[in-house]
Amino acid sequence: MSKTDNDCKSQKEQARALMNNAELLFDEMAVQAAVDKVAQQLNGRFDHEDGKPFPLLLCVMGGAVVFCGQLLTRLTFPLEFDYIHVTRYGNRAMGGEIQWKVEPPQTVKGRTVVVVDDILDEGETLADIKQRLLDMGAAQVLIATFADKDIGKSKPVTADFIGLTVPNKFVVGYGMDAYGYWRNLPGLWAIPTGSA
């Protein structure tokens, strides 16, 4: 077996080991109900808003890609769509310095912008995103998040639209990864942070 084959086998074993002691928090049905909830909230807010520019939805890559993709198909109002890419985590469990990989588009000026993200954790990243958009001239910045983590303390930003609240655990699935793995899970799991 080559070194590359051994590395692949080791990575697969590591990824599977992450789930050995995982706890299912929300199954696929609960996840889809949460997406429906956010869609209903957004539709209620924007369906009958006439005489204003369409809102601009910005997907925060890469964690929100699953949530945002499924959410878009449930929205019943005209909108424009784009994405941004900013991270504090990379493949780490703990947040670090905020890094912008793809900046917001200049078309945010004068617009209502809805930032779509996977999870509101400590709130540092979303607070930075919101402030950047306001500094660029956005008329209003709203936050739609699939999950809001109950960390037991105040956050620098709050979400306007929330799918579900999760306990203060390391969560994985439905777009959220653990050390680069398992974004593809249809449910939401909690894993011990010492699993990798």
QUITA-V551699 format. One line per field, one symbol per residue. ss: DSSP state (~ for helix, > for strand, _ for the rest). phi: phi as a letter, one per 20 degrees, with the letter a starting at -180 (. if undefined). psi: psi as a letter, one per 20 degrees, with the letter a starting at -180 (. if undefined). Layout:
ss = ???
phi = ???
psi = ???
//
This chain:
ss = __~~~~~~~~~~~~~~~~____>>>>_~~~~~~~~~~~~~~~~~~~________>>>>>>>___~~~~~~~~______>>>>>>>>>___________>>>>___~~~___>>>>>>>>>___~~~~~~~~~~~~____>>>>>>>>>>___________>>>>>>___>>>>__>_>__>______>>>>_____
phi = .ffffffffffffffffgegdfdfebegfffffffgfffffffffdgdedmcggfdedeefefeffgffffgfdedcfbdcbbccbbcdldeedfcffceecffffffgmdeddedcfbeeenffffffgfffffeogfbcdddcfcdeeembfdfbceeccfbddffcfdbolnedclndmfeffdccdcffefd
psi = prhgggggggggggghhhigkqpogprhghghhhggggggggghhihknqjqqqqppopoqihjhgggghghiipjqqrqqarroqqigckrhqqbqppphoqqqijhpjqppoporgqodiigghgggghgghhijphpoqpoqgqopnijrqqiqqqhppgrpqrmroqqrlhprokiqkhipiapqpqpiji.
//
